[in-house]
Amino acid sequence: MAQILDPLPPNQSSQLVCCYVNATSKIQIARISNIPNWYFERVVFPGQRLVFEAPPKSMLEIHTGMMASAILSDTIPCDRLCVSEEGKLEEAPEISTKKINLAAAVLTSVD
């Protein structure tokens, strides 16, 4: 996956393919600034999925946009956002199971 504007530093032999989803209704800025000689920053619109490469020790900062400012709202280790080889999020089975159980509970309560 090419990142033409800000390629990984040459001393980074390993890299992770990561995915972050902006599940809010606000514009967010995703930023990695803890890797020497490398800076990554992207705008992530509401509902948008951001797929990117990062060194294993990277920390993704999420800044949520407010009127004329942005607030640091979360810091996530990139190894927790890693996408598996099959192209799915590693934590997706747990999330899917929770959603299925919640949907079943809602359907049960409606009947």
N, C-alpha and C positions, 0 to 999 in steps of 0.2 A: 504494500500500500504506500504510494508515494505521497509525501508531504512536501511539496515543492517549496513553499514559502519558508518553512522552518524544519529542515531535516534533522534527524537525531544526531547528536554529537558523534564524531568518528570513534571515540573511545567506548561507546556503548555497544557491546557485542550482542547482548540479548535485548529483546524488546517484547512487549505485550501488545496484543490487539485488544482494545478496550471499547466499551460502549456505555454511554451515559444518555439517559432520557430526561428531558425537562418535563416533568409531570405537573408543573405549575401553570398558572395563567399569566405569568410575568416573563419578560425577556431576562435571560441569564447570561453571564459571562463565565465561561469555563477557562481556567488558567492553571498552568503548571509552571511554577517558578523556583522549585527546589533543586533542579538539576543544573549543575555548573555548565556554562557555555551553551545553554539551550533555554529557549523561552517559547511557550505554547499558549496561545490565547484564541478563543473562538466565541462568537455570539451564538447562543442556542435559543431559538424561538420556542414559545409554548408548544408542547407536544412533539418537538423535534428530537430525533435520535442523532447523537454525535458518535461516530466511530473514528477512532484514532489509534496511533501507535505511540507507546511510551515506554521508557525504561522501567524495570520492575520496582524501583524505589520511589517512583513518582507519586506525588500527592496532587490530586485534582481539587483546586479551589473553585467553589461555586459562588459567584457574586450575583445577587439578585438585584435587578434594576428598579430603582425608585425614581421619583422626580428629581432630576439633575444630580443623581448620585447612585452608588451601588453599595450594597451591604454584603460583607462576607457571610454567607448563610450556611456553608458546609465545607468541610475538607474531607475528601474520600481517598484512601489509598488506592492507587490504580490497579493493584493486584486483586482488589475486590470487584473491579469492573471488567475483569478479563473475560474475553469471549473464548469458548472452547473451540477445538479443532472442527467440530461439526457445524460451527457457525451460530451456535446458540449460547446464550448467557449461561455461565456455569451454575448460577443459582436459580435458573428458570424452572426446574422441576419443583422446587419448594414453593416458589411463587405461584405456579400453576395450580398446585395442589391446594394452596390456601384459597385461591380464587374459586376453584371448583367446590370446595367445602362451603365457602360463603354463599355461592350461587345455590347450592343444594339446601342450605339453611333458609335462604330467602324463599325458594320455591316451596319448601315444607311449611313455612309460616303463612304463605299465601293460601294454601289449600285448606 
